[in-house]
């Protein structure tokens, strides 16, 4: 019934969809197995993509030839560029999406991708021969052969849902959990553990009074996520979000349910996300705060369903409902369904290599929440990398690995396999030590050529990057050559409180002033207006950033060069760490368990100090 596939992807969430698309677009014959064809690429939690650091990840996925950016642009109902008051390294795109349109667009794009087959069934086990994954076994008893397997099980592995004192199996509300894979892998020697996440209630938007809330509109300029073309939505068409707040009364009502909360009665064993806590966790951990923000987010163009961001909870339904009605604008709120918590199995990611292949079983790859991450974007980028590397492994080619200095994706994967995680991992700009280099505006410049060379990014993408680079260089040259006369520019400088010129100055030099932006400088300089007429906006933005932040960019490049020296020193796979008697027991145990690929990776393992690395270097020299 089934031919042999090059890659089988287990699960069709954000990680699974990106994995299937990447492997197929590189030439592999792919089978995407999902328990429900109607929930492909479902936004299980909030209907939004991007945000702080997450937006950078989506742009990196797009630059590499993934689909998340295109799908987001086609289904957005609102767009905002966050952190514009800070430097470009902090700018982060975020979109509010139509939940149903997002999933439908993903499925449509996958169905139009050659080499992708679909099958609806549960994968209950893997076929392992000679320490190699070579097939899957489905709930209906089918044994499907393949060269590589990518497991993207999300929250479905032995998932358990909690609402107050109610507890039942499920990977999402109204969807059954998956079993079999965890048990098999544990028998094979894998370490497994439990994590927890949650989701807020969904509300009928017709029952809310928006006049009591703060309106949050979208940007006038819609940049979008994909480098291929801008979003089709117009700024005037965007849907607004709203902000409200909890109160002391809300908190007191929530506390009445603590004795029935699965979090506080010990029924939930898994660790929850530190940076996206439940509302009961917030009022417990931040008892001094009188209120917490509640973001009121529409679920789409043609639905009244509202996502109550900031009110994730697993408290009993009656407590949720009573507390919600104390929030301004929610006095008459009607609930579509309550919030809930979900516990699920994950496999500590120190059991993986940089390609996301497991160390114990060859040709078996993990991506997404199975690795301990939280968030669509974190899952999608892992799926993309796992799909790429599953294709390469099936074709006996070297893996594709991104360094910390090359992408947020590289930071995420290095963090996971070097440090592991004991709580759901979420990406932040602060996790990237080279964030001045890893901006959202230059992801295409950083990554598209790499992807193009291995056959994933299209010729169209490569041509766009080449043109962007050429026009950026041209813009920088113009700014470095055109001189501005004091008589022509001083009135503008006076109007913005900037020191006047006493002699001619190059435009590039004047642009270094912190209160002067290129667009305003062009508006007040006829020579620049003429030079930049009909000039691509992306190239002008790139030229401005490169000139303004040149010193900082060069300093970071120097740091990258220094770090690269450590990352280029490879540790032999056969290295015997038990010989390192001069280091602590903790360091020796972690080195033996993680088996770092390079000295650089070894230095980033928690519990390994600089003296341990120096001793390791001495032994390698011997």
ChimeraX attribute file (.defattr): number of C-alpha atoms within 10 A of each C-alpha:
attribute: neighborCount
match mode: 1-to-1
recipient: residues
	/A:1	5
	/A:2	10
	/A:3	10
	/A:4	15
	/A:5	21
	/A:6	25
	/A:7	31
	/A:8	34
	/A:9	31
	/A:10	27
	/A:11	28
	/A:12	27
	/A:13	25
	/A:14	30
	/A:15	33
	/A:16	34
	/A:17	28
	/A:18	31
	/A:19	36
	/A:20	35
	/A:21	28
	/A:22	30
	/A:23	30
	/A:24	25
	/A:25	23
	/A:26	17
	/A:27	16
	/A:28	26
	/A:29	21
	/A:30	29
	/A:31	25
	/A:32	23
	/A:33	24
	/A:34	22
	/A:35	21
	/A:36	14
	/A:37	15
	/A:38	12
	/A:39	17
	/A:40	22
	/A:41	25
	/A:42	20
	/A:43	20
	/A:44	16
	/A:45	17
	/A:46	20
	/A:47	23
	/A:48	24
	/A:49	24
	/A:50	26
	/A:51	21
	/A:52	19
	/A:53	28
	/A:54	25
	/A:55	25
	/A:56	32
	/A:57	31
	/A:58	33
	/A:59	29
	/A:60	32
	/A:61	31
	/A:62	25
	/A:63	30
	/A:64	26
	/A:65	29
	/A:66	27
	/A:67	24
	/A:68	29
	/A:69	24
	/A:70	25
	/A:71	22
	/A:72	28
	/A:73	26
	/A:74	21
	/A:75	26
	/A:76	27
	/A:77	27
	/A:78	29
	/A:79	30
	/A:80	22
	/A:81	21
	/A:82	17
	/A:83	15
	/A:84	13
	/A:85	8
	/A:86	9
	/A:87	11
	/A:88	18
	/A:89	20
	/A:90	22
	/A:91	22
	/A:92	24
	/A:93	28
	/A:94	26
	/A:95	24
	/A:96	27
	/A:97	28
	/A:98	24
	/A:99	24
	/A:100	19
	/A:101	18
	/A:102	25
	/A:103	22
	/A:104	19
	/A:105	19
	/A:106	24
	/A:107	21
	/A:108	12
	/A:109	15
	/A:110	22
	/A:111	14
	/A:112	10
	/A:113	15
	/A:114	14
	/A:115	20
	/A:116	20
	/A:117	17
	/A:118	16
	/A:119	12
	/A:120	14
	/A:121	19
	/A:122	23
	/A:123	25
	/A:124	19
	/A:125	20
	/A:126	23
	/A:127	16
	/A:128	16
	/A:129	11
	/A:130	8
	/A:131	13
	/A:132	17
	/A:133	21
	/A:134	24
	/A:135	23
	/A:136	25
	/A:137	19
	/A:138	17
	/A:139	15
	/A:140	10
	/A:141	13
	/A:142	13
	/A:143	17
	/A:144	19
	/A:145	21
	/A:146	23
	/A:147	21
	/A:148	29
	/A:149	33
	/A:150	28
	/A:151	25
	/A:152	30
	/A:153	29
	/A:154	28
	/A:155	26
	/A:156	26
	/A:157	25
	/A:158	21
	/A:159	24
	/A:160	23
	/A:161	25
	/A:162	25
	/A:163	20
	/A:164	26
	/A:165	15
	/A:166	15
	/A:167	16
	/A:168	13
	/A:169	20
	/A:170	22
	/A:171	21
	/A:172	19
	/A:173	17
	/A:174	9
	/A:175	14
	/A:176	18
	/A:177	22
	/A:178	22
	/A:179	18
	/A:180	16
	/A:181	20
	/A:182	21
	/A:183	15
	/A:184	14
	/A:185	17
	/A:186	12
	/A:187	10
	/A:188	13
	/A:189	9
	/A:190	17
	/A:191	15
	/A:192	15
	/A:193	16
	/A:194	22
	/A:195	25
	/A:196	25
	/A:197	25
	/A:198	22
	/A:199	24
	/A:200	23
	/A:201	22
	/A:202	19
	/A:203	23
	/A:204	18
	/A:205	22
	/A:206	13
	/A:207	15
	/A:208	20
	/A:209	14
	/A:210	18
	/A:211	10
	/A:212	14
	/A:213	20
	/A:214	14
	/A:215	14
	/A:216	16
	/A:217	16
	/A:218	22
	/A:219	15
	/A:220	12
	/A:221	11
	/A:222	21
	/A:223	17
	/A:224	26
	/A:225	32
	/A:226	25
	/A:227	22
	/A:228	15
	/A:229	11
	/A:230	14
	/A:231	19
	/A:232	12
	/A:233	17
	/A:234	12
	/A:235	17
	/A:236	11
	/A:237	10
	/A:238	19
	/A:239	19
	/A:240	16
	/A:241	20
	/A:242	18
	/A:243	19
	/A:244	20
	/A:245	18
	/A:246	21
	/A:247	16
	/A:248	14
	/A:249	14
	/A:250	22
	/A:251	21
	/A:252	12
	/A:253	17
	/A:254	23
	/A:255	18
	/A:256	14
	/A:257	20
	/A:258	18
	/A:259	14
	/A:260	18
	/A:261	24
	/A:262	22
	/A:263	24
	/A:264	13
	/A:265	12
	/A:266	9
	/A:267	13
	/A:268	21
	/A:269	14
	/A:270	20
	/A:271	16
	/A:272	25
	/A:273	19
	/A:274	12
	/A:275	13
	/A:276	19
	/A:277	19
	/A:278	26
	/A:279	21
	/A:280	22
	/A:281	17
	/A:282	18
	/A:283	21
	/A:284	13
	/A:285	11
	/A:286	12
	/A:287	11
	/A:288	8
	/A:289	12
	/A:290	14
	/A:291	18
	/A:292	19
	/A:293	13
	/A:294	19
	/A:295	20
	/A:296	25
	/A:297	24
	/A:298	29
	/A:299	22
	/A:300	22
	/A:301	16
	/A:302	9
	/A:303	13
	/A:304	13
	/A:305	17
	/A:306	24
	/A:307	22
	/A:308	23
	/A:309	20
	/A:310	20
	/A:311	26
	/A:312	25
	/A:313	28
	/A:314	33
	/A:315	31
	/A:316	24
	/A:317	21
	/A:318	12
	/A:319	19
	/A:320	24
	/A:321	21
	/A:322	15
	/A:323	22
	/A:324	25
	/A:325	17
	/A:326	20
	/A:327	19
	/A:328	19
	/A:329	19
	/A:330	21
	/A:331	15
	/A:332	15
	/A:333	20
	/A:334	17
	/A:335	19
	/A:336	13
	/A:337	14
	/A:338	20
	/A:339	26
	/A:340	25
	/A:341	26
	/A:342	27
	/A:343	26
	/A:344	27
	/A:345	26
	/A:346	27
	/A:347	23
	/A:348	21
	/A:349	28
	/A:350	26
	/A:351	22
	/A:352	24
	/A:353	22
	/A:354	23
	/A:355	23
	/A:356	29
	/A:357	24
	/A:358	18
	/A:359	16
	/A:360	16
	/A:361	18
	/A:362	18
	/A:363	25
	/A:364	28
	/A:365	26
	/A:366	29
	/A:367	30
	/A:368	28
	/A:369	26
	/A:370	26
	/A:371	29
	/A:372	26
	/A:373	27
	/A:374	24
	/A:375	21
	/A:376	25
	/A:377	28
	/A:378	26
	/A:379	24
	/A:380	27
	/A:381	30
	/A:382	30
	/A:383	34
	/A:384	29
	/A:385	31
	/A:386	35
	/A:387	37
	/A:388	29
	/A:389	28
	/A:390	34
	/A:391	30
	/A:392	22
	/A:393	22
	/A:394	18
	/A:395	14
	/A:396	9
	/A:397	11
	/A:398	10
	/A:399	18
	/A:400	17
	/A:401	18
	/A:402	20
	/A:403	16
	/A:404	23
	/A:405	22
	/A:406	18
	/A:407	23
	/A:408	32
	/A:409	28
	/A:410	20
	/A:411	19
	/A:412	24
	/A:413	27
	/A:414	23
	/A:415	23
	/A:416	24
	/A:417	23
	/A:418	26
	/A:419	20
	/A:420	22
	/A:421	17
	/A:422	17
	/A:423	19
	/A:424	22
	/A:425	22
	/A:426	19
	/A:427	23
	/A:428	15
	/A:429	20
	/A:430	11
	/A:431	15
	/A:432	21
	/A:433	16
	/A:434	23
	/A:435	22
	/A:436	20
	/A:437	22
	/A:438	25
	/A:439	24
	/A:440	25
	/A:441	23
	/A:442	18
	/A:443	24
	/A:444	26
	/A:445	17
	/A:446	19
	/A:447	21
	/A:448	26
	/A:449	22
	/A:450	18
	/A:451	20
	/A:452	18
	/A:453	11
	/A:454	12
	/A:455	16
	/A:456	22
	/A:457	23
	/A:458	16
	/A:459	13
	/A:460	11
	/A:461	20
	/A:462	20
	/A:463	13
	/A:464	16
	/A:465	22
	/A:466	16
	/A:467	13
	/A:468	20
	/A:469	17
	/A:470	12
	/A:471	20
	/A:472	23
	/A:473	16
	/A:474	16
	/A:475	23
	/A:476	19
	/A:477	13
	/A:478	18
	/A:479	21
	/A:480	15
	/A:481	13
	/A:482	16
	/A:483	17
	/A:484	20
	/A:485	16
	/A:486	15
	/A:487	12
	/A:488	14
	/A:489	16
	/A:490	16
	/A:491	14
	/A:492	16
	/A:493	18
	/A:494	11
	/A:495	8
	/A:496	10
	/A:497	10
	/A:498	15
	/A:499	10
	/A:500	14
	/A:501	16
	/A:502	10
	/A:503	10
	/A:504	14
	/A:505	16
	/A:506	15
	/A:507	22
	/A:508	22
	/A:509	13
	/A:510	18
	/A:511	18
	/A:512	17
	/A:513	12
	/A:514	9
	/A:515	10
	/A:516	15
	/A:517	16
	/A:518	20
	/A:519	14
	/A:520	10
	/A:521	18
	/A:522	17
	/A:523	12
	/A:524	15
	/A:525	16
	/A:526	12
	/A:527	14
	/A:528	20
	/A:529	15
	/A:530	11
	/A:531	14
	/A:532	16
	/A:533	9
	/A:534	8
	/A:535	14
	/A:536	14
	/A:537	14
	/A:538	17
	/A:539	21
	/A:540	21
	/A:541	16
	/A:542	20
	/A:543	22
	/A:544	22
	/A:545	20
	/A:546	17
	/A:547	17
	/A:548	21
	/A:549	14
	/A:550	13
	/A:551	11
	/A:552	13
	/A:553	18
	/A:554	14
	/A:555	12
	/A:556	18
	/A:557	16
	/A:558	12
	/A:559	14
	/A:560	17
	/A:561	12
	/A:562	11
	/A:563	15
	/A:564	15
	/A:565	11
	/A:566	16
	/A:567	18
	/A:568	12
	/A:569	15
	/A:570	14
	/A:571	19
	/A:572	12
	/A:573	10
	/A:574	7
	/A:575	12
	/A:576	12
	/A:577	18
	/A:578	12
	/A:579	11
	/A:580	15
	/A:581	10
	/A:582	11
	/A:583	19
	/A:584	13
	/A:585	12
	/A:586	12
	/A:587	20
	/A:588	19
	/A:589	13
	/A:590	20
	/A:591	19
	/A:592	14
	/A:593	12
	/A:594	21
	/A:595	24
	/A:596	24
	/A:597	18
	/A:598	16
	/A:599	21
	/A:600	19
	/A:601	21
	/A:602	27
	/A:603	20
	/A:604	17
	/A:605	22
	/A:606	14
	/A:607	15
	/A:608	18
	/A:609	15
	/A:610	11
	/A:611	12
	/A:612	19
	/A:613	18
	/A:614	14
	/A:615	15
	/A:616	19
	/A:617	15
	/A:618	10
	/A:619	14
	/A:620	14
	/A:621	7
	/A:622	5
